[in-house]
Amino acid sequence: PKGNDASKLRFTSNYRPITLANVDYKVLMKVLARRMQSVIWKIAGPHQTCGIKGRSICTNIHTARSVLECCDAEYRTIALLQIDLEKAFDRVCHDVLFKF
């Protein structure tokens, strides 16, 4: 309950809800994650690293820093473009996801 006033205990609005994901949901998500791991290599390109087992987003960061250091050492002028897709999941072709 919120607060210590005993007179307010009878109102449900004074209680905080507790949400627990049930076991069925957790098992289903684990199964889906394992199934996706077997095909994600076919779907994701070689530069997609985050969220794929055996790959790390640090690889892309390291590659970008290496390029910058090489260009700096050779006094080359370069331009970098960083794109962060807003609502990226909404842009995914869900038919492909449900196909597997």
Secondary structure, DSSP 4 states (H G I P E B T S, - for coil): --SS-GGGTT-GGGS-------HHHHHHHHHHHHHHHHHHHHHS-TT--TTSTT--HHHHHHHHHHHHHHHHHTT----------TTGGGGS-HHHHHH-
